């Protein structure tokens, strides 16, 4: 069986890409053996010089544009840094002329370094701009706090520094871990690492605060650290349920509501027991039909518990039904 030139021309692109069936390929090859016109068309299809040239020119244009943008960003960053030198020099001259010493000049210098960290650094660094910007910002902010502490002769630097690091860790630890090239099991447990880091920072703030106010190590620190441990059970419980429980979203949400309602109803009482030595009944005197000063707090805690149990139970039921439906299908 022979095929015409019209059919062959339609099949030549597929033949060139090697996607034809064996029978169709054989028919095309038999036709090409006797047809110079179709051979010429196939040679033109194989000749991808123009395509390669277009790809090469496109790569060159993109590369040239990237270099141009990089160069302009670097020049802009250097220009901003140059402008920032003007107020630094002015403050240096004024400081020396009026007091003949360098005291508040360093505060101005550290403040402008913070500005430079969020304006100049992103323009100068090409790779991992976020990490470089965040690192420089954190360093310059800590330097400003240290400078102010030295200038005011205060002893609060370590408390302020650890507190700032805790706040930045809560906000940016997941982002920092996502940008790092972690390997092994650490690559699959970035959320767990972030939670552990934030937990350590919370305890570090308590310890630094204890040093600052001079608390009794055996009593006050013990109470503070134990209370923080109980309080951290709530975010840790939610994290473990959402991240590591192998269940659908409804079951996870239901368990989170139940856990949240129980913890807010009973966990706060545990913290009171740690601090005061007594465990108050959160529901004593509760009466949802009567709302006054005596029943307000018990009613609120009872509603929190009931809401968590009811909403959580409904979500668990929906999740179980979806699981059964999925298995049935």
C-alpha positions as CSV (number, residue, x, y, z in Angstrom):
1,X,0.0,0.0,0.0
2,X,1.4,3.4,-1.0
3,X,0.4,6.8,0.2
4,X,0.2,10.1,-1.7
5,X,2.5,13.1,-1.3
6,X,-0.3,15.0,0.4
7,X,-0.6,12.4,3.1
8,X,3.1,12.1,3.5
9,X,3.6,15.8,3.9
10,X,1.0,15.7,6.7
11,X,2.9,12.8,8.4
12,X,6.4,14.2,7.9
13,X,6.5,16.3,11.1
14,X,5.3,13.3,13.1
15,X,7.8,11.1,11.4
16,X,10.6,13.6,12.3
17,X,9.5,13.6,16.0
18,X,9.4,9.8,16.0
19,X,5.8,9.5,17.2
20,X,4.4,7.5,14.3
21,X,3.4,3.9,14.7
22,X,5.6,1.3,13.1
23,X,3.1,0.7,10.2
24,X,2.8,4.5,9.4
25,X,6.6,4.9,9.7
26,X,7.1,2.1,7.2
27,X,4.7,3.7,4.7
28,X,6.4,7.1,5.0
29,X,9.8,5.5,4.5
30,X,8.6,3.6,1.4
31,X,7.3,6.8,-0.1
32,X,10.4,8.8,0.7
33,X,12.5,6.2,-1.1
34,X,10.8,7.1,-4.4
35,X,9.9,10.8,-3.9
36,X,12.6,13.5,-4.0
37,X,10.1,16.3,-3.3
38,X,9.0,14.8,0.0
39,X,12.7,14.1,0.9
40,X,13.5,17.8,0.3
41,X,10.6,18.8,2.7
42,X,11.9,16.4,5.3
43,X,15.4,17.9,5.0
44,X,14.0,21.3,5.6
45,X,12.1,20.1,8.6
46,X,15.4,18.6,10.0
47,X,17.2,21.8,9.3
48,X,16.7,23.6,12.6
49,X,19.4,26.2,12.1
50,X,16.9,29.0,12.2
51,X,15.3,27.7,15.4
52,X,18.7,27.3,17.0
53,X,19.6,30.8,16.0
54,X,16.4,32.2,17.4
55,X,17.0,30.3,20.7
56,X,20.5,31.6,20.9
57,X,19.5,35.2,20.2
58,X,16.7,34.9,22.8
59,X,19.2,33.6,25.4
60,X,21.6,36.4,24.6
61,X,18.9,39.0,24.9
62,X,17.6,37.7,28.2
63,X,21.2,37.4,29.5
64,X,22.0,41.0,28.4
65,X,18.8,42.3,30.0
66,X,19.6,40.5,33.3
67,X,23.1,42.0,33.3
68,X,21.7,45.4,32.6
69,X,19.1,45.1,35.4
70,X,21.8,43.8,37.8
71,X,24.2,46.7,36.9
72,X,21.5,49.3,37.3
73,X,20.4,47.8,40.7
74,X,24.0,47.9,41.9
75,X,24.4,51.5,40.8
76,X,21.2,52.4,42.5
77,X,22.2,50.7,45.7
78,X,25.6,52.4,45.7
79,X,23.9,55.8,45.0
80,X,21.5,55.3,47.9
81,X,24.5,54.4,50.1
82,X,26.2,57.5,49.0
83,X,23.2,59.7,49.9
84,X,23.1,58.0,53.3
85,X,26.7,59.1,53.9
86,X,25.6,62.8,53.8
87,X,23.5,62.8,57.1
88,X,26.2,60.6,58.7
89,X,28.9,63.2,57.9
90,X,26.7,66.0,59.0
91,X,25.9,64.4,62.3
92,X,29.6,63.6,62.8
93,X,30.6,67.2,62.3
94,X,27.8,68.5,64.5
95,X,28.5,66.0,67.2
96,X,32.2,66.8,67.3
97,X,31.6,70.6,67.0
98,X,29.1,70.7,69.9
99,X,30.2,68.0,72.3
100,X,33.7,67.2,71.0
101,X,32.9,63.6,71.6
102,X,31.2,60.8,69.6
103,X,28.1,59.7,71.6
104,X,24.7,60.1,69.9
105,X,26.5,60.0,66.5
106,X,26.7,56.2,66.8
107,X,22.9,56.0,67.4
108,X,22.3,57.9,64.1
109,X,24.8,55.7,62.4
110,X,23.1,52.5,63.6
111,X,19.7,53.9,62.6
112,X,20.8,54.7,59.1
113,X,22.3,51.2,58.9
114,X,18.8,49.8,59.4
115,X,17.6,51.9,56.6
116,X,20.4,50.7,54.4
117,X,19.7,47.1,55.2
118,X,16.2,47.4,53.6
119,X,17.1,49.7,50.7
120,X,20.7,49.1,49.7
121,X,21.2,45.4,50.5
122,X,18.3,44.1,48.2
123,X,19.8,46.0,45.3
124,X,23.4,44.9,45.7
125,X,22.9,41.1,46.4
126,X,21.7,39.1,43.4
127,X,21.0,35.7,45.1
128,X,19.0,35.1,48.3
129,X,18.1,38.8,48.6
130,X,15.6,38.0,51.3
131,X,18.1,36.2,53.5
132,X,20.7,38.9,53.1
133,X,18.2,41.7,53.8
134,X,16.8,40.0,56.8
135,X,20.2,39.2,58.2
136,X,21.5,42.7,57.8
137,X,18.3,44.2,59.2
138,X,18.5,42.0,62.3
139,X,22.2,42.8,62.8
140,X,21.7,46.5,62.4
141,X,18.7,46.5,64.7
142,X,20.6,44.7,67.4
143,X,23.5,47.1,66.9
144,X,21.1,50.0,67.4
145,X,19.7,48.5,70.6
146,X,23.3,47.9,71.9
147,X,24.3,51.5,71.1
148,X,21.3,52.9,72.9
149,X,21.9,50.7,75.9
150,X,25.6,51.8,76.1
151,X,24.6,55.5,75.6
152,X,22.0,55.4,78.3
153,X,24.1,53.1,80.5
154,X,21.2,50.6,80.7
155,X,21.4,46.9,81.4
156,X,18.4,46.0,79.3
157,X,20.2,45.1,76.1
158,X,20.0,41.3,76.4
159,X,16.3,41.3,77.3
160,X,15.5,43.6,74.4
161,X,17.8,41.6,72.0
162,X,16.3,38.2,72.9
163,X,12.8,39.6,72.7
164,X,13.5,41.1,69.2
165,X,14.9,37.8,68.1
166,X,11.8,35.9,69.3
167,X,9.5,38.2,67.4
168,X,11.6,37.9,64.2
169,X,11.8,34.2,64.6
170,X,8.1,33.8,64.9
171,X,7.6,35.8,61.7
172,X,10.5,34.7,59.5
173,X,11.8,31.3,60.8
174,X,9.6,29.4,58.3
175,X,10.8,31.6,55.4
176,X,14.5,31.3,56.5
177,X,14.2,27.5,56.6
178,X,12.5,27.4,53.2
179,X,15.5,29.3,51.7
180,X,18.1,27.0,53.3
181,X,19.4,24.0,51.4
182,X,18.5,21.5,54.1
183,X,19.2,17.8,53.6
184,X,18.0,14.5,55.0
185,X,15.1,14.5,57.4
186,X,15.5,18.2,58.2
187,X,14.3,19.0,54.7
188,X,10.9,17.3,55.5
189,X,10.5,18.7,59.0
190,X,11.0,22.5,58.5
191,X,7.9,23.3,60.5
192,X,9.0,21.2,63.4
193,X,12.4,22.9,63.4
194,X,10.7,26.4,63.4
195,X,8.4,25.4,66.3
196,X,11.4,24.1,68.3
197,X,13.4,27.3,67.6
198,X,10.5,29.5,68.7
199,X,10.0,27.4,71.8
200,X,13.7,27.8,72.8
201,X,13.4,31.6,72.2
202,X,10.4,31.8,74.5
203,X,12.4,30.1,77.3
204,X,15.4,32.4,76.5
205,X,13.2,35.5,77.0
206,X,12.1,34.2,80.4
207,X,15.7,33.5,81.4
208,X,17.0,36.9,80.2
209,X,14.1,38.6,82.0
210,X,15.0,36.8,85.1
211,X,18.6,37.9,85.0
212,X,17.4,41.5,84.3
213,X,15.0,41.8,87.3
214,X,17.1,39.6,89.6
215,X,14.5,36.9,90.4
216,X,15.1,33.9,92.6
217,X,16.3,31.1,90.4
218,X,14.8,28.2,92.3
219,X,11.3,29.7,92.7
220,X,10.5,32.4,90.2
221,X,12.3,30.9,87.3
222,X,10.8,27.6,88.0
223,X,7.3,29.0,88.0
224,X,7.9,31.1,84.9
225,X,9.4,28.3,82.8
226,X,6.8,25.8,84.0
227,X,3.9,28.2,83.2
228,X,5.4,28.8,79.7
229,X,5.7,25.0,79.2
230,X,2.0,24.6,79.9
231,X,1.0,27.5,77.7
232,X,3.1,26.1,74.8
233,X,1.1,22.9,74.9
234,X,-1.7,24.7,73.0
235,X,0.3,25.7,69.9
236,X,2.3,22.5,69.9
237,X,-0.9,20.4,70.1
238,X,-2.4,22.3,67.2
239,X,0.8,22.0,65.1
240,X,1.2,18.3,65.6
241,X,-2.5,17.6,64.8
242,X,-2.4,19.7,61.6
243,X,1.1,18.7,60.4
244,X,1.5,15.1,61.3
245,X,-1.9,13.5,61.8
246,X,-2.7,11.3,58.8
247,X,-6.3,12.3,58.3
248,X,-8.4,14.5,56.1
249,X,-8.9,18.2,56.7
250,X,-12.3,17.8,58.5
251,X,-10.9,15.3,61.0
252,X,-7.9,17.5,61.7
253,X,-10.2,20.6,62.1
254,X,-12.5,18.6,64.5
255,X,-9.7,17.4,66.7
256,X,-8.2,21.0,66.7
257,X,-11.6,22.4,67.9
258,X,-11.9,19.8,70.6
259,X,-8.3,20.2,71.8
260,X,-8.7,24.0,71.8
261,X,-11.9,24.0,73.8
262,X,-10.5,21.6,76.4
263,X,-7.2,23.4,76.7
264,X,-8.8,26.9,77.1
265,X,-11.2,25.5,79.6
266,X,-8.8,23.4,81.7
267,X,-5.3,24.5,80.7
268,X,-5.6,28.0,82.1
269,X,-6.6,26.5,85.4
270,X,-3.4,24.4,85.4
271,X,-1.4,27.6,85.0
272,X,-3.3,29.2,87.9
273,X,-2.5,26.1,90.0
274,X,1.2,26.4,89.2
275,X,1.3,30.1,90.1
276,X,-1.1,30.2,93.1
277,X,-1.2,26.6,94.3
278,X,-5.0,26.4,93.8
279,X,-6.9,24.9,90.9
280,X,-10.0,27.1,90.4
281,X,-13.1,25.5,88.9
282,X,-13.8,27.4,85.7
283,X,-17.4,26.2,85.6
284,X,-18.4,26.8,89.2
285,X,-21.6,28.7,89.3
286,X,-22.2,28.5,85.5
287,X,-25.7,29.0,84.4
288,X,-26.3,29.8,80.7
289,X,-29.8,31.1,81.6
290,X,-28.5,33.7,84.0
291,X,-25.8,36.3,83.0
292,X,-24.4,38.5,85.7
293,X,-21.1,39.3,87.3
294,X,-21.0,36.0,89.2
295,X,-21.9,33.8,86.2
296,X,-20.1,35.7,83.4
297,X,-16.7,34.0,83.5
298,X,-18.1,30.5,84.2
299,X,-20.6,30.8,81.4
300,X,-17.9,32.0,79.0
301,X,-15.6,29.0,79.8
302,X,-18.6,26.6,79.6
303,X,-19.5,28.0,76.2
304,X,-15.9,27.7,75.0
305,X,-15.8,24.0,76.0
306,X,-19.3,23.2,74.6
307,X,-18.5,25.0,71.3
308,X,-15.2,23.2,70.9
309,X,-16.9,19.8,71.6
310,X,-19.9,20.4,69.4
311,X,-18.2,21.9,66.4
312,X,-15.3,19.4,66.7
313,X,-17.8,16.5,66.9
314,X,-19.6,17.7,63.8
315,X,-16.4,18.1,61.8
316,X,-15.2,14.6,63.0
317,X,-18.5,13.1,61.8
318,X,-18.2,14.8,58.4
319,X,-14.6,13.6,58.1
320,X,-15.5,10.0,58.9
321,X,-18.4,10.0,56.4
322,X,-16.0,11.3,53.7
323,X,-13.5,8.6,54.5
324,X,-16.2,5.9,54.2
325,X,-17.5,7.4,50.9
326,X,-14.0,7.5,49.5
327,X,-13.4,3.8,50.5
328,X,-16.7,2.9,49.0
329,X,-15.9,4.4,45.7
